[in-house]
Amino acid sequence: MTTADQNQNVTGQGGAPTSQPDLQKGSPAADPTAPGGDQRAGGDVSIRRTDEGDVRVVHVAGDRPYDVFVGPGAFDLIGEAIDDRVRRILIVHQPSCTKLAEELREGLSTGVVTAMTAEVPDAEAAKRIEVASFLWQLLGQADFTRTDLIIGLGGGAVTDLAGFVAATWLRGVKVLQIPTTVLGMADAAVGGKTGVNTAEGKNLVGAFHPPVAVFADPRVLATLPRNELLTGYAEVIKCGFIGDNTILDLIEQHHDAAVDPHSPVFLDALSQAVALKAEVVSADLRESGRREILNYGHTLGHAIEYAERYQWRHGAAVSVGMAFAAHLANLTGHLDDAGLDRHYRVLQSLGLPTTYRRGAWDQLLAVMHRDKKTRGDVLRFIILDGIGHPIVLTGPEPDLLFTAYQEIAE
């Protein structure tokens, strides 16, 4: 973990857009917090035109509304989300985003604003309390106040961490999320869930802390390894299975274009996934109801991540979890064989895994009992009552769970 002060020049690996964005602070056209200032519903999509192209603006409603900017040119709008009270900005980033972090720092530093960067480990290694403590120390040394800003720049683990640190410092400072992976854009950076892992499991310590804005520019995906892009895409596929949209059709009809970050098809699928999540979390920020559907595939998926000591990518584990959930639904009569087959066809077409170790069931079951959706000793799974119709399966019999697992075991 390293930090760079406002005058230090840092170089690193790619991840930057092809042109440097205009990051100077600005003011939104309307104040959404003013009475009657924003009547949009959660999940509403509008278009903003920039020099780099059209940006889709997905609205997240609720007590603390914000927008998710999706598309080439999104970075040009970052300044609009930074209000005039901000005096200090901490950009939390992973090693591969060093160059982009430095560009952001330079663009956001003004005569009255001090911007600094803090590098944290890659992937799940960033989501440790020791890393959060390092960032708290930096905030204290820099005299961060409640009117200052933290920016999460990187994959889902970095945005989770940055959000958690923002939620806990002074009981809450603002956070702005700039995801640089498909996983972060489609899921982690949107919705206000933040957290770190513990020895007992994933995301067991955290808080709900919505960002002030999210900026998802597909240009930063140009240097993303192919495997990471595809595993992150599992979260887009998840939204296709649980929502009323055309994501699955896009993947089946335009296989290559759907996973090409430069393609309009990719942008369409990603925007639909973000819009679905925005609509859900707008009505249920704290996962007391419908937001649970966003955990499709995650109960077993999180257990696999734990069993693999977080060496598996999150999307790969969720892919296996969705195959498992599809078998649960099929065995209970909720999902027909065609729906089950569609899971395998879509997931395997992108090279995503659908099986796991046969002898791991006892360990996975024990970990699932610590899942956040569990109530007492009663396990809960999100399954489908047909494609696009998620429901909760509460307290399934152990034999049913074991039988479903045998279908994906190898």
C-alpha positions as CSV (number, residue, x, y, z in Angstrom):
1,M,0.0,0.0,0.0
2,T,1.4,3.3,-1.1
3,T,0.3,6.9,-1.2
4,A,1.3,9.8,-3.4
5,D,1.0,13.4,-2.4
6,Q,-0.5,16.1,-4.6
7,N,2.8,17.1,-6.2
8,Q,4.2,13.6,-7.0
9,N,4.1,12.2,-10.5
10,V,3.2,8.6,-10.6
11,T,3.5,6.3,-13.6
12,G,2.0,2.8,-14.0
13,Q,0.1,0.5,-16.3
14,G,-2.8,1.4,-18.6
15,G,-6.5,1.6,-17.9
16,A,-6.7,5.2,-19.0
17,P,-9.1,6.5,-21.7
18,T,-7.7,7.5,-25.1
19,S,-8.0,11.2,-24.3
20,Q,-7.6,13.0,-21.0
21,P,-10.9,14.0,-19.5
22,D,-11.9,17.5,-18.4
23,L,-12.2,17.0,-14.7
24,Q,-12.6,20.5,-13.4
25,K,-15.4,21.0,-11.0
26,G,-18.8,22.1,-12.3
27,S,-22.4,22.3,-11.3
28,P,-25.2,20.1,-12.3
29,A,-28.0,21.7,-14.3
30,A,-30.5,21.1,-11.5
31,D,-30.1,20.3,-7.9
32,P,-31.8,16.9,-7.4
33,T,-31.9,17.5,-3.6
34,A,-34.0,20.6,-4.0
35,P,-37.8,20.2,-3.4
36,G,-39.3,19.0,-6.7
37,G,-35.9,19.1,-8.3
38,D,-35.8,15.5,-9.5
39,Q,-38.9,13.5,-10.2
40,R,-37.1,10.7,-12.1
41,A,-37.9,7.1,-11.0
42,G,-35.2,4.6,-10.2
43,G,-33.9,2.9,-13.3
44,D,-34.9,5.8,-15.6
45,V,-32.4,6.3,-18.5
46,S,-31.6,9.5,-20.3
47,I,-28.9,10.6,-22.7
48,R,-26.1,13.2,-22.2
49,R,-24.1,14.1,-25.3
50,T,-20.3,14.7,-24.9
51,D,-17.5,15.2,-27.4
52,E,-16.6,11.5,-27.0
53,G,-20.1,10.2,-27.6
54,D,-23.5,9.7,-26.0
55,V,-23.5,8.8,-22.3
56,R,-26.4,7.0,-20.8
57,V,-27.5,8.4,-17.5
58,V,-29.2,5.8,-15.2
59,H,-30.9,7.3,-12.2
60,V,-30.9,5.8,-8.8
61,A,-33.7,7.2,-6.7
62,G,-34.2,7.1,-2.9
63,D,-33.3,9.3,0.1
64,R,-29.9,10.0,-1.4
65,P,-30.4,10.0,-5.2
66,Y,-27.6,9.9,-7.7
67,D,-26.8,9.0,-11.3
68,V,-24.7,6.4,-13.0
69,F,-23.0,7.6,-16.2
70,V,-22.4,4.8,-18.7
71,G,-20.5,5.3,-22.0
72,P,-17.5,6.8,-23.7
73,G,-17.2,10.3,-22.4
74,A,-18.5,9.6,-19.0
75,F,-15.3,10.8,-17.4
76,D,-15.9,14.3,-18.9
77,L,-18.8,14.7,-16.5
78,I,-17.0,13.8,-13.3
79,G,-16.6,17.5,-12.3
80,E,-20.4,17.9,-12.1
81,A,-20.5,15.5,-9.1
82,I,-18.0,17.4,-7.0
83,D,-19.6,20.2,-5.0
84,D,-17.9,23.5,-4.1
85,R,-17.4,22.5,-0.4
86,V,-14.9,19.8,-1.3
87,R,-11.3,20.7,-0.3
88,R,-9.6,17.3,-0.1
89,I,-9.9,14.3,-2.3
90,L,-8.4,10.8,-1.8
91,I,-8.3,8.6,-4.9
92,V,-8.1,4.9,-3.8
93,H,-6.9,2.8,-6.6
94,Q,-5.4,-0.6,-7.5
95,P,-1.9,-0.9,-9.0
96,S,-3.1,-1.3,-12.6
97,C,-4.9,2.1,-12.4
98,T,-1.9,4.1,-11.3
99,K,-1.7,6.1,-14.5
100,L,-5.4,6.9,-14.5
101,A,-5.3,7.8,-10.8
102,E,-2.5,10.3,-11.5
103,E,-4.5,11.9,-14.4
104,L,-7.5,12.2,-12.1
105,R,-5.3,13.7,-9.3
106,E,-3.9,16.3,-11.7
107,G,-7.3,17.1,-13.2
108,L,-9.0,17.5,-9.8
109,S,-6.3,19.5,-8.1
110,T,-7.0,23.2,-8.1
111,G,-6.0,26.2,-6.0
112,V,-8.5,25.2,-3.3
113,V,-8.6,21.5,-3.7
114,T,-5.9,19.1,-2.7
115,A,-6.1,15.7,-4.4
116,M,-4.0,12.7,-3.4
117,T,-3.8,9.0,-4.3
118,A,-3.5,5.8,-2.3
119,E,-2.6,2.5,-3.9
120,V,-4.1,-0.6,-2.4
121,P,-3.7,-4.3,-3.3
122,D,-5.5,-5.9,-6.2
123,A,-8.7,-7.9,-6.0
124,E,-9.9,-9.3,-2.7
125,A,-6.6,-8.6,-1.0
126,A,-7.7,-5.0,-0.8
127,K,-10.8,-5.9,1.2
128,R,-9.1,-6.4,4.5
129,I,-9.5,-4.4,7.7
130,E,-5.7,-3.7,7.7
131,V,-6.1,-1.9,4.3
132,A,-9.0,0.1,5.6
133,S,-7.0,1.0,8.6
134,F,-4.2,2.3,6.3
135,L,-6.7,4.5,4.5
136,W,-8.2,5.8,7.8
137,Q,-4.7,6.8,8.8
138,L,-4.2,8.7,5.6
139,L,-7.5,10.5,6.1
140,G,-6.6,11.5,9.6
141,Q,-3.2,12.8,8.6
142,A,-4.8,14.8,5.8
143,D,-7.5,16.3,8.1
144,F,-10.3,15.0,6.0
145,T,-13.7,16.5,7.0
146,R,-17.3,15.4,6.3
147,T,-17.4,17.8,3.3
148,D,-14.5,16.1,1.6
149,L,-14.5,13.3,-0.9
150,I,-13.2,9.8,-1.5
151,I,-13.0,8.3,-5.0
152,G,-12.9,4.6,-5.6
153,L,-11.0,3.8,-8.8
154,G,-10.7,0.2,-9.9
155,G,-12.5,-3.1,-9.8
156,G,-15.3,-4.1,-7.5
157,A,-13.0,-4.8,-4.6
158,V,-11.6,-1.3,-4.7
159,T,-15.1,0.3,-4.9
160,D,-16.3,-1.9,-2.0
161,L,-13.3,-0.8,0.1
162,A,-13.5,2.9,-0.8
163,G,-17.2,2.9,0.0
164,F,-16.6,1.2,3.3
165,V,-13.9,3.6,4.3
166,A,-16.1,6.6,3.3
167,A,-19.0,5.2,5.3
168,T,-16.9,4.7,8.5
169,W,-14.7,7.9,8.5
170,L,-16.4,10.5,10.6
171,R,-19.5,8.3,10.4
172,G,-19.8,9.1,6.7
173,V,-18.1,11.2,4.0
174,K,-19.0,11.3,0.4
175,V,-17.7,8.7,-2.1
176,L,-17.6,8.8,-5.9
177,Q,-17.1,5.5,-7.7
178,I,-15.2,5.0,-11.0
179,P,-15.3,1.3,-11.7
180,T,-12.7,0.1,-14.2
181,T,-13.9,-3.5,-14.6
182,V,-17.2,-5.0,-16.0
183,L,-17.9,-6.4,-12.5
184,G,-17.6,-3.0,-10.9
185,M,-19.6,-1.3,-13.6
186,A,-22.5,-3.8,-13.6
187,D,-22.6,-4.5,-9.9
188,A,-20.2,-3.5,-7.2
189,A,-20.0,0.3,-7.7
190,V,-23.8,0.7,-8.0
191,G,-26.2,0.4,-5.1
192,G,-24.3,1.6,-2.0
193,K,-23.2,-1.8,-0.6
194,T,-19.7,-1.5,0.9
195,G,-17.6,-3.9,2.9
196,V,-14.5,-5.9,3.8
197,N,-13.9,-9.6,4.2
198,T,-13.0,-11.4,7.4
199,A,-11.5,-14.8,8.2
200,E,-15.1,-16.0,8.6
201,G,-16.4,-15.0,5.2
202,K,-17.0,-12.4,2.5
203,N,-18.5,-9.0,3.0
204,L,-19.5,-9.8,6.6
205,V,-18.4,-6.4,7.8
206,G,-19.9,-3.4,5.9
207,A,-22.4,-0.6,5.5
208,F,-24.9,0.8,3.1
209,H,-23.4,4.0,1.8
210,P,-24.7,5.3,-1.6
211,P,-22.2,7.2,-3.7
212,V,-22.7,10.7,-5.0
213,A,-22.3,9.4,-8.6
214,V,-20.8,6.5,-10.6
215,F,-18.9,7.0,-13.8
216,A,-18.5,3.9,-16.1
217,D,-16.5,4.5,-19.2
218,P,-16.0,1.4,-21.3
219,R,-12.7,2.8,-22.8
220,V,-10.9,1.8,-19.6
221,L,-11.8,-1.9,-20.3
222,A,-9.4,-1.9,-23.3
223,T,-6.5,-3.2,-21.3
224,L,-8.5,-5.5,-19.1
225,P,-7.4,-9.2,-19.4
226,R,-9.9,-11.2,-21.4
227,N,-10.6,-13.6,-18.6
228,E,-11.4,-10.8,-16.1
229,L,-13.7,-9.2,-18.6
230,L,-15.7,-12.4,-19.2
231,T,-15.9,-13.4,-15.5
232,G,-17.1,-9.9,-14.6
233,Y,-19.7,-10.2,-17.4
234,A,-21.3,-12.9,-15.2
235,E,-23.0,-10.0,-13.3
236,V,-24.5,-8.7,-16.6
237,I,-25.8,-12.2,-17.4
238,K,-27.3,-12.4,-13.9
239,C,-29.4,-9.4,-14.6
240,G,-30.5,-11.0,-17.8
241,F,-31.8,-14.1,-15.9
242,I,-33.6,-12.1,-13.1
243,G,-34.9,-9.2,-15.1
244,D,-37.4,-8.3,-17.8
245,N,-34.9,-7.2,-20.5
246,T,-33.1,-8.3,-23.6
247,I,-29.7,-9.1,-22.2
248,L,-29.8,-12.8,-22.8
249,D,-31.1,-12.2,-26.4
250,L,-28.2,-9.9,-27.1
251,I,-25.7,-12.4,-25.9
252,E,-27.3,-15.3,-27.9
253,Q,-27.8,-13.2,-31.1
254,H,-24.6,-11.1,-31.0
255,H,-22.2,-13.3,-29.0
256,D,-18.9,-11.5,-29.9
257,A,-20.3,-8.0,-29.9
258,A,-22.0,-8.5,-26.5
259,V,-18.6,-8.8,-24.8
260,D,-16.7,-6.3,-26.9
261,P,-16.4,-3.0,-24.8
262,H,-16.2,-1.0,-28.1
263,S,-19.5,-2.4,-29.3
264,P,-23.0,-0.7,-29.0
265,V,-24.3,-4.1,-28.1
266,F,-22.0,-4.3,-25.1
267,L,-23.1,-0.8,-24.0
268,D,-26.7,-1.8,-24.4
269,A,-26.4,-4.9,-22.3
270,L,-24.3,-3.1,-19.6
271,S,-26.8,-0.2,-19.4
272,Q,-29.7,-2.6,-19.1
273,A,-27.9,-4.4,-16.2
274,V,-27.2,-1.1,-14.5
275,A,-30.8,0.1,-15.0
276,L,-32.2,-3.1,-13.5
277,K,-30.0,-2.7,-10.4
278,A,-30.9,1.0,-10.1
279,E,-34.6,0.2,-10.2
280,V,-34.2,-2.5,-7.5
281,V,-32.0,-0.6,-5.1
282,S,-34.0,2.6,-5.4
283,A,-36.9,0.9,-3.7
284,D,-34.8,-1.3,-1.3
285,L,-31.4,0.1,-0.4
286,R,-30.9,-2.0,2.7
287,E,-31.9,-5.4,1.3
288,S,-35.0,-5.8,3.4
289,G,-37.0,-7.0,0.5
290,R,-36.7,-7.1,-3.3
291,R,-33.0,-6.3,-3.4
292,E,-32.3,-9.9,-2.4
293,I,-32.9,-10.9,-6.0
294,L,-29.6,-9.3,-6.9
295,N,-28.0,-12.2,-5.0
296,Y,-28.9,-14.7,-7.6
297,G,-26.1,-17.2,-7.8
298,H,-24.3,-15.5,-4.9
299,T,-25.1,-17.8,-2.0
300,L,-23.1,-20.7,-3.3
301,G,-20.8,-18.3,-5.2
302,H,-19.6,-16.6,-2.1
303,A,-19.0,-20.0,-0.4
304,I,-16.9,-21.1,-3.4
305,E,-14.8,-17.8,-3.2
306,Y,-14.2,-18.5,0.5
307,A,-13.3,-22.2,-0.2
308,E,-10.8,-21.0,-2.8
309,R,-9.3,-18.4,-0.5
310,Y,-10.5,-15.7,-2.9
311,Q,-8.3,-17.0,-5.7
312,W,-11.3,-17.4,-7.9
313,R,-12.8,-14.3,-9.6
314,H,-16.1,-13.3,-8.2
315,G,-17.9,-13.7,-11.5
316,A,-16.6,-17.2,-12.0
317,A,-17.9,-18.3,-8.6
318,V,-21.3,-16.6,-9.3
319,S,-21.5,-18.4,-12.6
320,V,-21.3,-21.8,-10.8
321,G,-23.8,-20.4,-8.3
322,M,-26.3,-19.6,-11.0
323,A,-26.0,-23.1,-12.5
324,F,-26.6,-24.5,-9.0
325,A,-29.6,-22.2,-8.4
326,A,-31.0,-23.2,-11.8
327,H,-30.9,-26.9,-10.8
328,L,-32.7,-26.0,-7.5
329,A,-35.4,-24.3,-9.4
330,N,-35.7,-27.1,-11.8
331,L,-35.9,-29.8,-9.1
332,T,-38.6,-27.8,-7.3
333,G,-40.7,-27.4,-10.5
334,H,-40.1,-23.7,-10.8
335,L,-37.9,-23.7,-13.9
336,D,-38.5,-25.9,-16.9
337,D,-35.8,-27.8,-18.7
338,A,-35.5,-25.1,-21.4
339,G,-34.7,-22.5,-18.8
340,L,-32.1,-24.8,-17.2
341,D,-30.6,-25.5,-20.6
342,R,-30.5,-21.7,-21.3
343,H,-28.3,-21.2,-18.2
344,Y,-25.7,-23.6,-19.5
345,R,-25.9,-22.3,-23.1
346,V,-25.4,-18.7,-22.1
347,L,-22.8,-19.2,-19.4
348,Q,-20.7,-21.8,-21.4
349,S,-20.8,-19.7,-24.5
350,L,-18.6,-17.2,-22.7
351,G,-16.4,-19.8,-21.2
352,L,-17.7,-19.3,-17.7
353,P,-17.6,-22.3,-15.3
354,T,-20.7,-24.3,-14.4
355,T,-19.1,-27.0,-12.2
356,Y,-17.2,-27.3,-8.9
357,R,-15.4,-30.0,-6.9
358,R,-17.5,-33.0,-5.9
359,G,-16.0,-33.4,-2.5
360,A,-16.4,-29.8,-1.4
361,W,-20.1,-29.9,-0.4
362,D,-19.8,-30.2,3.4
363,Q,-17.4,-27.2,3.5
364,L,-19.6,-25.1,1.2
365,L,-22.8,-25.9,3.2
366,A,-21.1,-24.8,6.4
367,V,-20.0,-21.5,4.8
368,M,-23.5,-20.9,3.3
369,H,-25.0,-21.0,6.8
370,R,-23.0,-17.8,7.5
371,D,-24.4,-16.1,4.4
372,K,-26.1,-12.7,5.0
373,K,-29.4,-14.0,3.6
374,T,-29.6,-16.8,6.2
375,R,-32.1,-16.2,8.9
376,G,-31.2,-18.1,12.1
377,D,-30.3,-21.6,10.8
378,V,-32.6,-21.3,7.8
379,L,-30.9,-21.0,4.4
380,R,-32.4,-18.8,1.7
381,F,-31.7,-19.0,-2.0
382,I,-32.8,-16.8,-4.9
383,I,-34.2,-19.1,-7.6
384,L,-36.2,-18.5,-10.8
385,D,-39.9,-19.2,-11.3
386,G,-39.2,-19.0,-15.0
387,I,-36.6,-16.7,-16.7
388,G,-37.1,-13.1,-15.4
389,H,-39.1,-14.1,-12.4
390,P,-36.9,-14.4,-9.3
391,I,-38.3,-15.7,-6.0
392,V,-36.9,-16.7,-2.6
393,L,-36.6,-20.4,-1.7
394,T,-36.6,-20.6,2.1
395,G,-35.4,-23.6,4.1
396,P,-34.9,-26.2,1.3
397,E,-34.4,-29.7,2.6
398,P,-30.7,-30.8,2.9
399,D,-31.3,-33.7,0.5
400,L,-32.6,-31.3,-2.2
401,L,-29.6,-29.1,-1.8
402,F,-27.3,-32.1,-2.0
403,T,-29.0,-33.4,-5.1
404,A,-28.8,-30.0,-6.9
405,Y,-25.1,-29.9,-6.0
406,Q,-24.4,-33.3,-7.5
407,E,-25.7,-32.0,-10.8
408,I,-22.9,-29.4,-11.0
409,A,-20.2,-31.5,-9.2
410,E,-17.2,-32.9,-11.1
